[in-house]
Amino acid sequence: MIGRNHITAVAAFVLAFAPLSMGQEASDPLARGKYLVEQVAKCQYCHTPRLASGELDKASWLKGAELDFAPTHEVKTWHKKSPDLTGASPLFKRWADKGITNFLVTGKNPRGGAADPPMPTYTMTQQDAEAITAYLKSLP
Ligand code: HEC
């Protein structure tokens, strides 16, 4: 049988550690944005160039790339290149924070259309999109 002390110990453990791991990310948009970009959406797979070894080039993180894959059938609007997403990029200057956030929320760029494949159409929450924009903006 699970005793009262056991339950108290589990509760104490959860209380002690849960706020650390969850709260930190929720209250820090940069950490949240980095997590969403790198661990959930994996933007780096297409927006970071690769070294000759095939590994992602950490020195050019999210600075745009020539894709290292292609579809097995013809896709007319396929883009072989992805743009630089970092703070000082032309894209950031043209679209501004608001344009990037809106694009991630609605899937539509400031011209009103979706991006060409293989760029996925994301429809994120405003909060997650803002966190991603903040993270991208912070990148050199
Ligand atoms: C599967 C590959 C892939 C992934 C994953 C990916 N992208 Fe892209 N992205 C592209 C390509 C290719 C383009 C160029 C398409 C175009 O210009 O229409 C692009 C274009 C863009 C553009 C410009 C769109 C336009 O209409 O000009 C933005 C902004 C962007 N990506 C942001 C992101 C962000 C942020 C993430 C992660 C949340 C991400 N991308 C994930 C491949 C990808």
Boltz pocket constraint, residues with backbone or C-beta under 6 A from the ligand:
constraints:
  - pocket:
      binder: B
      contacts: [[A, 36], [A, 37], [A, 41], [A, 42], [A, 43], [A, 44], [A, 45], [A, 46], [A, 47], [A, 79], [A, 80], [A, 81], [A, 82], [A, 83], [A, 85], [A, 91], [A, 100], [A, 103], [A, 109], [A, 113], [A, 114], [A, 115], [A, 116], [A, 117], [A, 118], [A, 119], [A, 120], [A, 122], [A, 132]]
      max_distance: 6.0
